[in-house]
Amino acid sequence: MDILAILDKINGVLWGTPSLILLFGTGLLLTVMLRGLQFRRLLYAFKLGFTKEGNSDKDAEGDVSNFKALMTALAGTIGNGNIAGVATAITIGGPGAIFWMWVVGLLGMATKYAEALLAMKYRVKNANGEYSSGPMYYVERGLGKKFKWLAVAFAIFGAFAALGIGNSVQSNTIADVMQSSFGVNNVVTGIVLALLAGLIIFGGIQRISTVAGFFVPIMAVLYIGGALIILAVNYDQIIPAFQLIFFYAFNPIAATGGFVGVVVSEAIRNGVARGIFSNEAGLGTAALIAGNAKTDHPVKQALVAMTGTFIVTIIVCTMTGLVLMISGFWDMTGGLLSGVPHEVGLDGGALTSAAFASVLGKVGEYIVAFSVIFFGFSTIVGWYVYGEKCFEYLVGTKGIMFYRGIYIFATGLGAVASLTLVWAFADMANALMMIPNLIALILLSKVVVRETNDFFENHYKAAKTMKKAS
């Protein structure tokens, strides 16, 4: 049995019914306990993240502003999971996979809120004077020493996951697009990516957050802008595309021609797995960067972190899915199902690139190519922060240089590895991070509710009263 077959069997277990119940159950539990806070306070959350009001706590303790913390988190989430991952989800799970991405995203907003809140509450200062946070800290400090094994498990899985989901998958997809769009050899791409990643990573959290704060907004506007143009040109196909999404979320796709068909369970599994890959709600990654934010109350950064899931899943992933569907690129059969003929055998980022190019020509291909390159690269440097925090928890700050070397090497290696193998490893790593984190969130859910009530009953009301008085 080869490595891929082994990983597939492991993923079949890790992403089985118990894990899906745990994932959905945690998001639903937190949504109920917080009384739908992710819907009620969404506009206020965006205000905190993108206006002066939410970034004026200069005297508060922390390393970066709420905006930079969000951009660094988005650097790790707005990436090739939204471009290549959505394409993979649809081609394997059908249009219904998009629906299950939405469900995971909406419930995941409450999950990510809880992660960031606990990160702020239980963060610590490391030997370098910077803040360290994450599930390992809120497990150990919030649940006590008897749960330290759970903290260690998350840190181990997180350090390895960073090498897959945040690193190898990204460099692999970048190399794929560089080869198909510009004819650049994968080895060359891998070497260049490794060198550039090293240059930024060795600058620490301040340099990483600065790079993320510059590139992420620009590339998000470019990619979403291109998608909006395609949707505007094909506006008459938008409603039929949504109809396909809702229909195939609950109905199987029959085999047609060379298409083997898709059962509903595959739509759910791929939608959930790729949804988690794209927005990371439940993985605990939001908690690894949220603790660096400058804010005077944990709830503020938690609300800001929550907006990242909305942006990634509800906006970016939906745009990608709709473009693939209305352009006829959502199946792998040369358009047998959609009626729109296209090249067979494309996958991941190359498929999304072809879909954009079918409407916008070379401009569309370049939009996706540059989005993949910059989104993917920002994800590589953003996820390094996550991996470093986990590794630091295990061995202390003295071992960081070793981890940096491993991470940079994995960046280059991912560019020449098998796409299917890299994705399978990423799915496994995601699940292994997710399980201990979700257990901790359930056990600490009352703390989340208590802190939330304290903010809105005291600080929030007091701030509104002062604002009216002035």
PyMOL commands that set and color helices and strands:
alter all, ss='L'
color gray80, all
select helices_A, chain A and resi 3-14+17-33+37-40+42-50+52-55+66-77+80-93+96-121+135-143+145-182+186-201+204-233+235-248+264-279+285-290+298-326+348-360+362-395+397-414+419-443+445-469
alter helices_A, ss='H'
color red, helices_A
select strands_A, chain A and resi 124-125+131-132
alter strands_A, ss='S'
color yellow, strands_A
deselect
rebuild
show_as cartoon
